[in-house]
C-alpha cells in the first residue's frame, strides 16, 4: 500500500510581509454553541520519505507567490487558533520559530513547507497568539501485502491497485498537472478525502492470511494514530468564541472530517469556501 501524501524539498525562504488587513469572510452559517473549525487538507511542501509525491518547487517564485495568495484566502476565516502536524512536545520550539517569523518573515528550515508557507503566514496575518502541534507518531506497515502471501482477498486488493482511475500513482499524476491552489481544492473534495482513507487504511482489510488479520491490524494502527491526534486537538485550550484552523496532510484531514462532523463540540466549515 502506498502512502499518498508526499512532496519535495523546501530549503527555506524569506517571505515579504503582506498587509495585516484581512476582511473576515464567513460563508458558512454557524452554531454559536460550537467552535468553528476549518479542517484543511494539504500536501507536505517539504521532504518526506514517502513513495509517491505531490510536486512543489520551492525555488519557483511564482509558486511561492501563490502560497501567499492562498494564505490570504484562508486568513479570511479569521482563525484564533492554528493546529499543525507537529508533535505537541515541540510546541515551545514551534512557537519560538513562529514568533520570529511574525517579526522578520524569515522562514525556519526546521518547520519548512506548509507550516512556514501557510500556518505561520496565516497566523501572522490574523495575529494568532500561538500555534499548536497535534501530531502523534505511530508506525504502521502499509506495505504489509508485500510481506505475506495474501489469501484473504487478493483479487479485490490487486484490482484496486491496478485501476488507473483509483490507484495512488494516477491520483498523484493528476495532481501534479495542477497549480497549488487547484491541488488544494482537489485534495479537499469529499471524494478525494474518501480516497485517502481507502488508500491509506481501508484497503488493508483485504489483506491477510488464513484466520489472521495482518492488514486490518495495520490499518487499525493508522486509525489509532488519527484518534490520538484528535485527542491532542481536544487538549488545546479553546472557548466557543475561538475559530480553529487545522493544517495537516490529507489523510489525517480525512479522518478528522469523520470525527468532527459528529462532534458535540465543533462545527466544521467548508474548506472549499475559502479556496475560491
C-alpha positions as CSV (number, residue, x, y, z in Angstrom):
1,X,0.0,0.0,0.0
2,X,1.4,3.3,-1.0
3,X,1.2,6.4,1.1
4,X,-0.3,9.3,-0.9
5,X,0.7,12.4,0.9
6,X,4.1,13.4,-0.2
7,X,6.2,16.2,-1.6
8,X,9.6,17.6,-2.5
9,X,12.1,19.7,-0.6
10,X,11.8,23.1,1.0
11,X,15.2,24.8,1.6
12,X,13.9,27.9,3.3
13,X,12.9,31.3,2.0
14,X,12.2,34.8,3.1
15,X,8.6,35.9,2.8
16,X,8.0,39.7,2.4
17,X,5.0,40.6,4.7
18,X,1.7,41.3,3.3
19,X,-0.8,43.7,4.8
20,X,-2.5,42.8,8.1
21,X,-5.9,44.0,6.9
22,X,-7.8,40.8,6.1
23,X,-11.5,41.2,5.8
24,X,-13.5,38.5,7.6
25,X,-15.4,36.1,5.4
26,X,-17.8,33.7,6.9
27,X,-19.8,32.0,4.2
28,X,-20.9,29.1,6.5
29,X,-23.7,29.8,8.9
30,X,-22.6,28.9,12.4
31,X,-23.9,27.3,15.5
32,X,-22.9,29.7,18.3
33,X,-22.7,26.8,20.8
34,X,-19.9,25.1,18.9
35,X,-16.4,26.0,17.9
36,X,-15.9,26.6,14.2
37,X,-13.2,24.5,12.6
38,X,-11.6,24.9,9.2
39,X,-10.1,21.4,8.6
40,X,-7.7,22.0,5.7
41,X,-6.1,19.1,3.8
42,X,-2.7,19.9,2.3
43,X,0.3,18.1,1.0
44,X,3.7,18.2,2.6
45,X,5.6,21.0,1.0
46,X,8.8,19.6,2.4
47,X,10.9,16.4,2.1
48,X,9.2,13.2,3.1
49,X,10.3,9.5,2.9
50,X,7.0,8.6,1.1
51,X,6.8,6.7,-2.2
52,X,4.5,9.0,-4.1
53,X,4.8,12.7,-4.2
54,X,2.8,15.8,-4.9
55,X,5.3,18.2,-6.6
56,X,6.1,21.6,-5.2
57,X,9.1,23.6,-6.4
58,X,10.5,25.7,-3.6
59,X,12.7,27.6,-6.0
60,X,9.7,28.7,-8.1
61,X,8.9,32.3,-7.2
62,X,5.5,32.0,-8.9
63,X,4.6,29.0,-6.8
64,X,5.7,30.8,-3.6
65,X,3.7,33.8,-4.5
66,X,0.7,31.5,-5.0
67,X,1.1,30.2,-1.5
68,X,1.0,33.8,-0.2
69,X,-2.2,34.3,-2.1
70,X,-3.6,31.1,-0.7
71,X,-2.7,32.2,2.8
72,X,-4.7,35.4,2.3
73,X,-7.7,33.4,1.1
74,X,-7.6,31.2,4.2
75,X,-6.9,34.1,6.5
76,X,-10.5,35.3,5.7
77,X,-11.6,32.6,8.1
78,X,-10.0,34.7,10.8
79,X,-8.7,31.8,12.9
80,X,-7.8,32.5,16.5
81,X,-6.1,29.1,16.9
82,X,-4.0,27.2,14.4
83,X,-3.1,23.5,14.7
84,X,-0.4,21.7,12.7
85,X,1.1,18.3,12.1
86,X,3.9,18.7,14.7
87,X,4.3,16.8,18.0
88,X,2.9,18.7,21.0
89,X,6.2,18.2,22.7
90,X,7.6,20.7,20.2
91,X,5.1,23.5,20.9
92,X,7.7,25.7,22.7
93,X,10.2,25.4,19.8
94,X,7.4,25.7,17.2
95,X,6.2,29.0,18.7
96,X,9.7,30.4,19.1
97,X,10.1,29.9,15.3
98,X,6.6,31.3,14.7
99,X,7.2,34.4,16.8
100,X,10.4,35.1,15.0
101,X,8.6,34.7,11.7
102,X,6.0,37.3,12.8
103,X,8.8,39.7,13.4
104,X,11.0,39.2,10.4
105,X,9.0,37.0,8.0
106,X,12.1,34.7,7.6
107,X,11.1,31.0,7.3
108,X,12.6,28.5,9.7
109,X,14.1,25.4,7.9
110,X,13.1,23.1,10.8
111,X,9.4,23.9,10.1
112,X,9.7,24.0,6.3
113,X,6.9,23.6,3.9
114,X,3.2,24.1,4.7
115,X,3.9,25.1,8.3
116,X,6.0,28.1,7.2
117,X,4.2,28.8,4.0
118,X,0.6,28.5,5.3
119,X,0.4,28.2,9.1
120,X,2.9,30.8,10.0
121,X,1.8,33.2,7.3
122,X,-1.9,32.9,8.1
123,X,-1.1,33.3,11.8
124,X,0.9,36.4,11.1
125,X,-1.9,37.9,9.0
126,X,-4.6,37.1,11.7
127,X,-2.4,37.9,14.7
128,X,-2.8,34.4,16.2
129,X,-1.0,34.2,19.5
130,X,0.0,30.5,19.4
131,X,0.3,27.6,17.1
132,X,-0.3,24.1,18.5
133,X,1.1,20.8,17.4
134,X,-1.4,17.9,17.5
135,X,0.5,15.2,15.7
136,X,1.1,11.7,17.2
137,X,3.6,9.5,15.5
138,X,2.9,5.8,15.2
139,X,4.4,3.4,12.7
140,X,2.3,1.1,10.6
141,X,3.1,-1.1,7.7
142,X,1.0,-0.1,4.7
143,X,3.2,-2.4,2.6
144,X,2.2,-5.5,4.6
145,X,0.8,-7.1,1.4
146,X,4.3,-7.4,0.1
147,X,5.5,-9.3,3.1
148,X,2.9,-12.0,3.4
149,X,1.0,-14.3,1.0
150,X,-2.4,-12.6,0.8
151,X,-5.1,-15.2,0.8
152,X,-7.8,-13.1,2.3
153,X,-9.0,-11.1,-0.8
154,X,-6.1,-10.6,-3.2
155,X,-8.5,-10.2,-6.2
156,X,-10.0,-7.0,-4.8
157,X,-6.7,-5.7,-3.5
158,X,-4.8,-6.2,-6.7
159,X,-7.7,-4.9,-8.9
160,X,-7.8,-1.7,-6.9
161,X,-4.0,-1.1,-7.2
162,X,-4.1,-1.8,-10.9
163,X,-7.0,0.5,-11.6
164,X,-5.7,3.6,-13.3
165,X,-8.6,5.7,-12.0
166,X,-8.3,4.7,-8.4
167,X,-4.7,3.9,-7.6
168,X,-2.3,6.4,-5.9
169,X,0.1,6.9,-8.8
170,X,-2.7,8.0,-11.1
171,X,-4.1,10.4,-8.5
172,X,-0.6,11.9,-8.0
173,X,-0.1,12.3,-11.7
174,X,-3.3,14.2,-12.0
175,X,-2.5,16.5,-9.0
176,X,0.9,17.2,-10.5
177,X,-0.7,18.8,-13.6
178,X,-2.3,21.4,-11.4
179,X,-1.2,24.7,-9.8
180,X,-1.0,24.8,-5.9
181,X,-4.5,26.3,-5.4
182,X,-6.1,23.7,-7.7
183,X,-4.2,20.9,-5.9
184,X,-5.6,22.1,-2.5
185,X,-9.1,22.4,-4.0
186,X,-8.9,18.8,-5.3
187,X,-7.4,17.3,-2.1
188,X,-10.2,19.0,0.0
189,X,-13.0,17.5,-2.1
190,X,-15.2,14.8,-0.4
191,X,-14.4,12.1,-2.9
192,X,-10.6,12.7,-2.6
193,X,-10.7,12.6,1.2
194,X,-12.6,9.3,0.9
195,X,-9.9,8.0,-1.4
196,X,-7.2,8.9,1.2
197,X,-8.9,6.8,3.9
198,X,-9.3,3.9,1.5
199,X,-5.8,4.1,0.1
200,X,-4.1,4.5,3.5
201,X,-6.1,2.2,5.6
202,X,-9.3,0.5,4.4
203,X,-7.8,-1.4,1.5
204,X,-5.7,-3.3,4.0
205,X,-8.8,-5.1,5.3
206,X,-8.5,-7.1,2.0
207,X,-5.0,-8.3,3.1
208,X,-4.3,-11.2,5.4
209,X,-3.6,-14.9,5.7
210,X,-5.9,-17.7,6.7
211,X,-7.6,-17.0,10.1
212,X,-5.4,-13.9,10.6
213,X,-5.9,-10.1,10.2
214,X,-2.5,-8.8,9.3
215,X,-3.8,-6.0,7.0
216,X,-6.7,-5.0,9.3
217,X,-4.3,-4.8,12.3
218,X,-2.0,-2.5,10.4
219,X,-5.0,-0.3,9.3
220,X,-6.1,-0.2,12.9
221,X,-2.8,1.4,13.9
222,X,-3.4,4.2,11.4
223,X,-7.0,4.7,12.8
224,X,-5.5,4.7,16.3
225,X,-2.9,7.3,15.3
226,X,-5.6,9.6,14.0
227,X,-7.8,9.1,17.0
228,X,-4.8,10.1,19.2
229,X,-4.2,13.1,17.1
230,X,-7.9,14.1,17.5
231,X,-7.4,13.7,21.3
232,X,-4.5,16.1,21.0
233,X,-6.8,18.6,19.4
234,X,-9.2,18.2,22.3
235,X,-6.3,19.2,24.7
236,X,-5.9,22.6,23.1
237,X,-7.5,25.3,25.3
238,X,-10.3,26.9,23.5
239,X,-13.7,28.5,24.0
240,X,-16.8,28.7,21.7
241,X,-15.5,32.1,20.7
242,X,-12.4,30.6,19.1
243,X,-12.1,29.7,15.4
244,X,-9.7,26.8,14.8
245,X,-7.7,26.3,11.6
246,X,-6.2,22.8,11.3
247,X,-3.5,22.3,8.6
248,X,-2.4,18.7,8.1
249,X,-1.6,16.1,5.4
250,X,-4.8,15.0,3.6
251,X,-5.2,11.5,5.1
252,X,-5.3,13.0,8.7
253,X,-7.7,15.6,7.5
254,X,-9.9,12.9,6.0
255,X,-10.1,11.1,9.4
256,X,-10.7,14.4,11.3
257,X,-13.6,15.1,8.9
258,X,-15.3,11.9,10.2
259,X,-14.6,12.8,13.8
260,X,-15.5,16.5,13.6
261,X,-18.8,16.1,11.8
262,X,-20.2,14.0,14.7
263,X,-18.7,16.2,17.4
264,X,-20.9,18.0,20.0
265,X,-18.0,20.5,20.4
266,X,-17.0,21.5,16.9
267,X,-18.7,22.8,13.8
268,X,-16.9,22.2,10.5
269,X,-16.8,24.9,7.9
270,X,-16.3,24.1,4.3
271,X,-12.6,24.5,3.3
272,X,-13.7,24.9,-0.3
273,X,-15.5,28.2,0.6
274,X,-12.0,29.7,1.4
275,X,-10.2,28.3,-1.6
276,X,-12.1,30.4,-4.2
